[in-house]
Amino acid sequence: MANIRCVKVRKEADKRVAARLVKNGASAVILDLPTSDGAALAASLGDRCAFAPANVTSEADVQAAVSLAREKYGKLDLAVNCAGIAVAVKTYNLKKDVPHSLEDFQRVINVNIAGTFNVIRLAVGAMGKNEPDADGHRGCIINTASVAAFDGQVGQAAYSASKGGIVGMTLPIARDLAPMGIRVVTIAPGLFSTPLLAGLPEKVRSFLFAHLVTSLAENPMINGEVIRLDGAIRMQP
């Protein structure tokens, strides 16, 4: 039986997630903004990949993507949350005598935290209808945070807060969904700018993220965890 993936594409690493899942035998629904290249990516991956134009903060959009996955491929058993935006603004600009825009802060929080939660809450409604496997598993949610959740830099108040929110809700949601047989795991990627990784081509660095996604999806013992994927980097202020 084909596995169904609902994947939000945001950058090269996230595109590679969709490609790797399809290559490994999964079927995928790529959820992304109508203006993105998600439709072209889905077409390039063949009949086992479809595109759902959507904004992750829209209940109707995300529900349509979830419904598409079930209608086209039979079920939904993995959702990979990669949607994210950022602003680089200090809390207060002394030279210009201007505080951080509250609107910008709220926009980052809305997309990164509320958008992630919106996908989770609607995806698990579909996963809960799956027949459990021999061990009682019905599905898996994989979120994307950032090492900025722990090592936020100057100008990253909004971004770090949003990624910290994703980290913070991982365990309680995992506990909420454990009785349903649904796991929740979060990846916190780094900048991949360590001496070890700086010389690697982009396709290799993006492969590392996609490889971890598939490994987590396949390992039923990993739940409620936040895993740093950063080559031991610790960001300076």
N, C-alpha and C positions, 0 to 999 in steps of 0.2 A: 504494500500500500504506500502510495507516495506521501511524503511529509509535506506539509504546507507551511510556507514561510511568508510572513508579512514584514517586509524590510523597508526601512526609511533610508533613502540614499542621500548623503550630505556631502561627501568628499570621496576622494579616490579609494581610501581604505574601505568605506562603506559600500561602494560599488563592487569592490572585490568580494565582500561578504556575499552579496547576491549571486555573483558569478560562481563562487566556490560552492555555495549550497546547491545550485542547479547542477553543477558539474558532478557533485557527489550524489545526485539522484533525487534531490528535493524538487518541489514545485514552489514557485515564489510569486508573491504579489508585492510589487515595489510601490510604496506609498510615498509620494513626494508632491511638491507644488506643481501646478499646471505648467509653470514657466521653466521647470527643470528639464534635464535631459533624461528623466526616468523612462519616458516612453521609448526613446531610442535605445536605451540600455535593455529594456524588456524585450524589444524586437530582436536585438542582437543575440539574446539568450535563447530564443526559440519558443516553441509551443508551451513549454513548462514554466513560462514566466509571463506575467501580465502587469500592467501599469494601472494604478488607481490615483488619479490626480486629487490631491487632498492637502488640507492644512491640518496639522496635528492638533491644533486647538479647537477644531470644529467637531462637535459630536456627530453631526450628520455625515461629514466627509469620512471620518474614521470608521463609522459604522458601515458605510457603503463599501469601504475597502475590506473590512472583515467579512461582510456578506459576499463580496466577490470571491474571496478566497474559498469560502465554503461551497459556493455555487459552482465555481469553475473546477475546483480540485477535490472537493469532498469533505475537507476538514481543515482546521487550523491548529497546529500544535507547537509552533514557535513564533514568537514576535521579537524582533530585534529593534530596539529604540535607538536611533542615531541622530534624531533631529536636534539641532542646537544653533543658537545665535549668540553673538557676543558684542560687547562694546568695550572700548578701552578709555575709561574716563576716571579721573581721580574724584574722590569724594567731594573735594572742594578745590577749585582752581583759584589760588591766591592772587595770581597775576591779573586775572580777568574778574576777580571778585564774583565768581559764579559757582553755585553748588551743582553737584551731579544732578542731571535731569531725572526727576521722579518717573516721568513717562518712559524714559529709556530703561531705567531699572526695572519697572513693572513689566515692560515688554519682554525683557530677557527672562525674568522669572516665569512669565506666562507661557512662553514657548518651551523653555527648557524643563521646568518642573510640571506645570499644568498639562503641557502637551504630552510629556512622557506618561503622566498618570492617566490622561485621557485614553491613550492607546492601550495601556495596561488594563484598565477597567473594562473596556469594550472587548479586547481580545480574549480575556479570561472567560467572558460570557460564552464565547464560541468554544473555547477549550474545554469548559466544563461539560459540554455536551458530548465530548469524545468518549469512546469506550476505553477504560483504563487498560494498560498493558498488564502483564503478569505481576508486576510489582506495584500496581496501582497508579502509575504515572499517566497523566493526561496531557501535559504540555510544559513549556518553559518560556520564561520571559528573560531577555537579556537587555539590560540598559547600558547606556554609555554616559559615564560621568567624565572626570578629568582629574589629573593630579592637582589641578588648581583648587579642587575641593579641600586639599590638605595644605598646599604650598602656594596659596594665592599671591600673585605679584601686585606691584603698584598698578592701579588702574583697573584691577579685576574684581572690584567689590561685587558688582552685579553677577558676573560670570561665575565667580567662586561660590557665591551664595546659592546660585541656581544648581551648580554641580554638587555642592554640599547637600542640597535638598534631595537630590537623587540618591546620594549615598545614604542619607538619613532615613529615607523611606524604604530602602531595600529590605532590611530585616523585618520590619513590621508587616510589609506586604507579603513577604515570604511566609511569615507565620500565619497571616490571614488565609493564604491560599494552599498551605500544606495539606489541610484536610481534603482538598479537591484533587490532590495529586499534581499540583502545578508548582514548579520551582521558579525562583526569582534570583537572578545574579546580575551584578553590575561590574563592568569593566571601566577602569580609570586609566585611560591612555596618558602617556607623557608626551613631551615634545619630540621624542626620538632624536635629540640633538647631543647625546652623549658621544664621547670619542669612539665608543664601540659601534654605534649605529649611524654616525654622521656620514660615513662613506658609503652606506648602502643605497642602492637605487630606490626610488619611490615605490616601485612595484614590489620590492622585497619588504620594505617597511609596512606597506599596506597589507601584504600577505600575512604578516605577523598578527595583525588585528583579526583578519578573517579566520586564520588558523585557530586563534583562541576562541572565537565565537563557536566554531564547529566543535571544538573540543568540549566546551562547556555544555553545548546542546546534547552531546553524546554521553556525558558523565552524570548519572543520576544521583550521585552522592554529593554533588556541589550545589548548595542551596543557601540563600541568605548572605552570600559573601560579596565583598567588594575586592576585586583583584586589580592591583596596579600593573600596568603593562608599560614599563618606562625604563628598563635597563638600569634601575637603581638611581635614576635622576632625582635630585632634590632641588627645586627651583629657588633661585636667589630672589630677594625682593625686587 
